Amino acid sequence: MIYIKKDKVKNSGECPIYFKILFKQQSITISTGKYISEERWVETDNLRRKLRVEKEKVLKEYLDLYVLKIEKIYNQIVKYQEDINISEFKLMILGKHKDDAMPTLLDIIDKHNQYFAKLVDVSERSKASLQKYKRVRDLIETFNSKKYGFKDIQIEKVNSGYIYNLESFLKFESEYKGKLGIKNNSTVKYFKNLKTICNYALKMELIEKNPFNLYSGKIKEVETCFLTEEELERIENKDFKIDRLERVKDIFLFSCYTGYAPVDALKLTRKNIIQDANKNLWIKTNRQKTDSRSNVPLLPQVIRIINKYQFESESLLPKISNQKMNAYLKEIAEIVGLDKNLTWYVSRHTFATTVTLGNGIKIENVSAMLGHKTIRQTQHYAKILDSSVSEDMQKLMEKFRDK
């Protein structure tokens, strides 16, 4: 299709002439470098009528030759069955080299994910993180198909409009396992993943700028669930007659007193236990998520749990899936009378708040034991405790007022 861009009219009153080309269900636009006034464009029926002005005859001939050139290139692609994408097709029309083509968004994601998979193979990154990056790819492909009618998009076309249309799609239209829409914090994390992917492309000199730097979404602080000292003791003092619940209780308590996340806790073996000069026992390992060293002293409660399962295998804890763990924890919460959504991560939050910060452990040391890369990640727990103290003091004030 040949058309004029009225919004780019020059001072002389002439508008630039463009081609819009459809190729493999995708479209590109190319400037011809030629101009004509809107009035003459309309009067000549887009230069299709018999022309009398010599300048317009020359312009018509130029455009016809350009169209012929495009058709010849296309016929060559068909004849030799070349696997050409739309960016490469545009470069051929413009007479540029294939290597000058800007990659598509999915190209960049694929290259990043291939590299990340190699890191997973050598245990430098986790399979769970790779799964998130694969999920990002699926979301982008689905969004492009529904919004634009094709699966991929040139990275140069990822602009502010694209980014915020994507955000709207993720929050309100995306479907996964029967659920519609993704919550704000998960949406922001997906954009963080996209920013990381494009930063990798920058380092590899695949792109010149990161388009996802335009995104300004923020994580909203949510209330973190943790157990109080009394609630922790309630679980600890309960003996479960059902073996699976007793085992889940022990794994949960292990995490409450060490702060280890599921992916890390289940990989611990006796080789991770060391003894310092004072004959105190420690767990020494690297957190898989952050790849940071994390040494945690073994409290008496942890030692009792380890000793309980020491003859079963090399692992410190019995094996169980995270999905089953959370299901069994709901049973435990109901049996001991806890009105909280008990999950494995509640144990990690409990370690950070009730077990450590609540007992005067310095926030820097808590951050190190949790495997956080920056102390800012740990400060969230300190804020939770401040609010807890505030609530308790409010109750105390009310008690004294009554007197």
N, C-alpha and C positions, 0 to 999 in steps of 0.2 A: 504494500500500500504506500502511495506517495502522498504526503500531506505537508501543510505548512504549520509552523509553530507561531500562533498569533501572539502568545505571551512573550515572545522574544523579538518583537518588531524593532527595527532599527530607527534611528532618527529620520532616515530618508523615507520611512513608511513601508519599507520592504521587510518581509518575513523570511526566515530561513526555511529551506525545503529539506524534508527528512524522508528517509525510507523506514517503514516498519516491516520487518521480515519475520514470518512464522517458520520455525524450524524445529521439528520433533516436539510439537505441542508447546514450544516456548517461543517467546518473541524477543527481538532485539531492535533497537533503533540506531540508525546511522545517519549522520549529517552529510548532505551532498556538497556542502560548501557553497551552494547557490541560493539566490534570493529572488523574490517576486512580491509585488504588492498584493494584499488580500483582494483588492478590487479586481485586478487583472486575473488573479487565480480563479475567482468566481466567474468572471465574464467569459473566460476561455474554457470553462468547465474542467478545471484542473489540467489545462493545456491539451485537452482532448479534441477540441473543435479545430476547424481549419484556421491556421494562424496567419496573420498578415504582417505582424511586427517582426522584423528580422531578429531582434534580440531574443524574442520568445521562441522563434524557430530554432535558433542555436541552442537555447536552453532545453527545448523539447528533445533535440537530437542527443544532447549530453545525457539526459535522464534515460533515454531509450538505450543508449550504449551501456549505461551503468546497470540497468536491469538485465541486459544481455550478459554482462560480465558475471552478475550474481547467479544467473541461470546456468552458465557454463561451469562455474565452480560447483554448483549443486549437482549437476549432471556427472561431473568427474567423481564426486563423492559416492554417488549411487553406482556408477560404473565399476569403481574399484572397491566398493563395499567398505569404505573407510569408516572406522569408528570415531566419529568426530562429534564433540559436544558443541553447544551453541556458542560458547566463548571462542572456541577454536575456529568455528565457521566465520564468526565476525572478523577475527584476525586475518583469515584467508582473504576475505573481501577487501579488508583494508591494506592487504599486502604485507602484513607483519608475520613474524615467525611464531610457530606454535608454542615455543618456550616462553613467549611473552604473555601467554594467557593467564589471567587471574584465576586462581582456583575457586571452586564452589565451596559453599559452607560444609556440605557433606564430605567433600574431598578432604577438607582440613580436619574435620572430626575423625574421619577414618584414619588419616595419617597419625593423629594424636593417639587414637585408641590402639593402633598397631604397636606404637612405641610403648604405650602404657602396659600393654599385654606382655611385652618382653620384661618389663620391670616386675610384673607379677610373677613371671616364670622364675626369676632369680630372688623372689621373696623380698623385693624392695618396696612393693606396693601390695595392697590387699585386693583379693578378688571382688570384695564388696564394693570397693571404689571403682573398679573397672566396670562392674555391673551398672553403677550410676551413670558412667559416661556412655555406656551402650544405651541406657534408657534415654539420655539426652538426645542421642541420634534418632531414636524412634519417635520422640516427641517432635523434633524438627521436621522429619519426613512427613509425619501425619499433619502437622500444621500447614506446611507448604501445599500439600495435596488438597486440603480442605479450603484453604484461604486463596490459593493462587492457581490451583488446577495442575500443578506439577510438583515433583518430589524435591527438587533441588533449586538452589538460587546462587547466582554469582555473589561472592563475598563483597564485591564493590556495591551491590545493591542492598546490603544489610545496613539500613539507615535507621533513624529515630522512629519513623513510622512503622517499619518492619518490627523493630524491637518491642514497641508498646502494643502492637497488634498481637505479637507472640505472648506477651505478658497477659493480655486479656484472654487469649485462647487458653493458656495454662490454668488461669484462675477460674474460668467460668465454663469452658467447653470441653476441656480434655477429659477423656473417659479412661478409667483404669479399674479393672476388677469390679465393675458395676457401680463405681463411684464417679460422680460428675464434679469436675473442678479440683484444683490442687490448692492447698492452703498457702497463705502468703509466705511463710518461712521456707517451705519446700520450693516454692516458685523462685524465691531469691537465691536459694542454693543452686538451683538448676542454672540460673544466669551466672552465678559464680563459676560453675563448671565450664560454661561456654566462654567466659572470660579467660579461664585457665587454658582452655584449648587454643584460643586465639593467641594467647601469650606464647604458647609453644610454636605456633605458626610464625610469630614475629621472630623468635630466636632462630628458626629454620629459614628465615628470609623468604617465606612464602607470601607474606602480606607486609604492607608498609605501616598499617595502623590497626589497632584493635577496635572494631566497631562496637563491641559490647561495653567499652568504657563509657558509652553514652547512658547506660542503664543506671538508675539511681535508687532502685528499690532497697529497702532496709529490712533487716530482721527485726521482728517485733518480739520483745522480751515476754516470754510466757512463764507462768508460775511452775516452778520445778517441784516435783513431788519427792519428798524424802521422809524417812522415819525418825520420830523422836526417840530419845533414849528408852522411854517406857515401852514404846511400840516395838523397838528392836529386841528388848528383853522378853517381851511377850512371845515373839517368834522363837527366840533362843531357848526359852524354858519349856517350850512345847515339844513333847515326844510324840511323833507320829507313828502309828502302828502300821500304816501303809508304807512300804519300802520306798516307792518312787517319790512320795512326798517328803520323806525323811532325807533322801538324797538331794532333792531340789532345795530343801531348807538349808542343807549344808553348803551347797554351791552358792546360794544366795547370801548366806552369812559370810562366806569366804570373800565375796565381792564387796560386802559391806565393810569388811575390816582390811581390805587391800586396795579397793578402788578400781580393780581391773574390770574392763569391759568384756563382754562375752567372747569376742573374737580372740582376745588375748588370754583370758583366764583358762579356756579349754586347751590351749596349746602349752601350758606350763608343765614341766616335768621336774624330776628331782635335780636335773642338771642346772636348773635355774636357781636353786637354793645355794647360797654361800654363807660363810661364817666370818664375821669380822674379828679384829684383834681382841675384842672384849667377849668373844664367844656368843655374840648375838647373831641370830639367823636373819637373813634377808632374801627377798626374791629379786633377782637381777635379770632384766630383760629390756627389749625395745618395744615400745607400743607400735603396733602395726599401722594404726591410722595416721599417726604423726611422725613415725620413724624416729622417735626420740627416746633416749635412754631413760629408764625408770626403775629406780631401786626403792623397794618398800620393805620396811622391817616387819618381821612376823610377830604379830601380837599373839598372846596365849590362845585366844579363840581360834586363830588360823592354824596354829600348830596342832591343836586337838583335832581339827577337821582333816588335816593332812595325814596325821597318824592313823586316823580312822580308815583311810582308804589306801594306805601305803603298800599293801600286798596285792592290790587288784591289778595294777599296771604301772608303767613308768610315769603316767600322767598323775598330776597331783589331785585331780578331781575326776569323778565318773563322767562319762560322755553323755550328753543329752542335747537335743536340738533346741535352738533359741525359741522356736515356735511352741514346742511342747513345754519348755520351761515357763513361759509366760502363762500358758493355760493352767499349769499346775500351781503357779503362784497365786492365781485367782482363788483356787481351792483353799490354799493355805490362809489367805487373807480372810476368807469367809469363816474358816474353822476357828481362827484366833480372834475373830471379831474386829478386823481392821476395815474401816470405811475409807479405803484408799485403793486406787488403781495400781496394784502391785505388779511391777515389771522388773526385769533384770536391771534396767538402768536406774531404777529407784535405789538399788544397792550402791551404785557408783555415786549417786547424789548424796546418799546417806553417809558414805565415807567422807565426802568433801565437807559436809556440814556438821552433822552430829558427832561423828567419830574424831575428826581432826580439828577443823576451825572452831567447833563448839567447845573443844577442850584446850584451846589456847595455842594450838600449833600454828606457827607463822605461815602466812599465806604463801610466801616464797617456797617453803618446804612442801606445802600441800600441792602447789602447782607442779613441782618437780615429781612428786609421787604419782600425780594424775597423768603425767606425760604431756602436759600442756606446753606448747612452744612459747607462749607469752603469758604473762601474769594476768593480762586482761581477760583471758578465758576463765580464770579462776575467780576473778573479782565478782562474777555473777553470784557465786555461792555465798560470798561474804555479804552481799546485799540481801540475799534470802534470810540469812541469820539476823541481820539488823532488823528486818521486818518482824521476825519471830520474837526477838527480844522486845520490840516495841509492843507487840500484842500481849506478851506476858506481863509487861510493866503496866499496861492499861488495865488488865485484870487486877493487878496488885493495887493500883490506885483506887479502883472501884471498891475493893475490899476494905481499904482504910477509910474511905469516905463513909461507908456503912457504919463504921465504929464511931 
